[in-house]
């Protein structure tokens, strides 16, 4: 391409853009066109309202209803996940407590066995002939040599 054809093309392009801009400006300033556009938007709004009324009468959810329901389901899902996490943590803590309660139960059984052994030793001590009752430690006398 030569420089003349590039320059001509650029001039035609800029002239076309200017003509389109002027045409658009003239259309926007024309009260007939702006009135037609506003009436078209009003008609569209009325059609949307009529559609919502028809869907409501047929018990069919609108797109807004479905979107609202979708957001609500997501919210409930997130809350449910939080509750599941809390239940898992509680389950872990209860598992630790059950192990501790097993230890407490075993300690109680050991204490009972020790008490039974102590009773048996006491009974054996009483059964020995000529055994004196032991003096409590607090009443013992110290022997001095």
C-alpha distance (Angstrom), angle and dihedral (degrees) to the residues before:
residue distance angle dihedral
X1 . . .
X2 3.70 . .
X3 3.75 125.9 .
X4 3.81 90.5 -111.3
X5 3.81 93.2 57.9
X6 3.84 91.1 47.6
X7 3.77 91.3 51.2
X8 3.79 91.6 47.5
X9 3.78 91.8 49.7
X10 3.81 92.0 49.2
X11 3.81 91.1 48.9
X12 3.81 91.5 49.4
X13 3.79 91.0 47.5
X14 3.79 94.7 49.6
X15 3.80 90.6 43.9
X16 3.83 89.8 51.7
X17 3.80 91.5 49.4
X18 3.79 91.0 50.1
X19 3.81 91.3 48.8
X20 3.83 91.6 49.9
X21 3.80 91.2 47.9
X22 3.82 91.7 50.1
X23 3.82 90.9 47.7
X24 3.80 91.8 50.2
X25 3.80 91.1 47.7
X26 3.80 91.5 49.6
X27 3.82 91.0 49.5
X28 3.79 92.6 50.1
X29 3.78 91.4 49.3
X30 3.80 92.7 49.4
X31 3.85 108.4 98.4
X32 3.80 91.2 -151.9
X33 3.83 92.5 58.5
X34 3.83 94.7 42.7
X35 3.83 89.9 49.1
X36 3.81 90.6 50.5
X37 3.82 91.2 49.8
X38 3.82 92.8 49.0
X39 3.82 91.0 47.9
X40 3.82 89.6 49.9
X41 3.82 90.5 53.0
X42 3.82 91.2 47.5
X43 3.81 90.1 49.9
X44 3.80 90.1 49.9
X45 3.82 91.2 51.5
X46 3.81 91.2 49.2
X47 3.81 90.4 49.0
X48 3.83 90.4 52.2
X49 3.81 90.6 50.0
X50 3.81 91.2 48.0
X51 3.79 89.8 49.7
X52 3.82 91.4 51.5
X53 3.82 90.7 49.5
X54 3.81 91.2 48.7
X55 3.81 92.3 48.1
X56 3.78 90.2 47.7
X57 3.81 91.6 50.6
X58 3.81 90.1 50.6
X59 3.82 90.7 45.2
X60 3.82 91.3 -119.8
X61 3.81 116.1 143.1
X62 3.77 118.1 -120.9
X63 3.80 124.2 -130.5
X64 3.81 89.4 -100.6
X65 3.82 90.2 52.8
X66 3.79 91.0 50.9
X67 3.80 92.0 47.6
X68 3.82 91.2 49.2
X69 3.81 90.2 48.7
X70 3.80 91.2 48.6
X71 3.82 91.4 53.3
X72 3.80 90.3 48.0
X73 3.82 92.5 50.2
X74 3.82 90.1 50.1
X75 3.80 90.0 50.7
X76 3.81 92.3 49.5
X77 3.82 90.0 46.7
X78 3.81 91.4 53.6
X79 3.80 91.3 48.2
X80 3.80 90.6 48.7
X81 3.81 90.8 51.9
X82 3.81 88.8 52.4
X83 3.79 91.0 50.5
X84 3.83 90.9 48.5
X85 3.82 90.0 52.1
X86 3.81 90.2 50.3
X87 3.80 92.1 49.4
X88 3.82 90.3 50.0
X89 3.82 91.0 51.8
X90 3.81 90.7 46.9
X91 3.81 90.8 49.2
X92 3.81 90.3 52.6
X93 3.80 91.5 49.8
X94 3.80 92.1 47.8
X95 3.80 89.2 50.0
X96 3.80 88.4 56.3
X97 3.80 90.9 47.6
X98 3.80 92.8 51.1
X99 3.82 89.1 54.8
X100 3.82 89.1 50.4
X101 3.80 91.3 48.4
X102 3.82 89.3 51.9
X103 3.81 88.7 54.6
X104 3.80 90.9 49.5
X105 3.82 90.2 50.0
X106 3.82 91.7 50.4
X107 3.81 91.3 47.8
X108 3.81 89.7 51.9
X109 3.80 90.6 51.8
X110 3.83 90.5 49.7
X111 3.82 90.8 50.9
X112 3.80 90.1 52.0
X113 3.81 91.0 50.5
X114 3.82 91.2 48.6
X115 3.82 90.4 50.4
X116 3.83 89.9 50.9
X117 3.83 91.1 50.0
X118 3.81 90.4 48.8
X119 3.82 90.6 52.5
X120 3.78 91.1 49.1
X121 3.82 91.8 50.7
X122 3.77 90.4 48.4
X123 3.81 90.9 50.5
X124 3.83 90.7 49.2
X125 3.79 90.9 50.1
X126 3.80 91.1 51.3
X127 3.81 91.2 47.9
X128 3.81 94.6 57.0
X129 3.82 112.2 101.2
X130 3.80 116.6 -113.0
X131 3.71 94.9 7.0
X132 3.70 115.2 152.0
X133 3.69 123.2 -141.9
X134 3.77 107.1 -98.8
X135 3.76 116.7 -110.6
X136 3.75 113.2 -117.5
X137 3.76 112.1 -106.2
X138 3.78 92.3 -117.5
X139 3.82 90.0 59.5
X140 3.80 98.8 45.4
X141 3.79 116.6 119.8
X142 3.68 120.6 -133.8
X143 3.78 116.0 -121.4
X144 3.73 114.5 -132.6
X145 3.72 118.0 -156.4
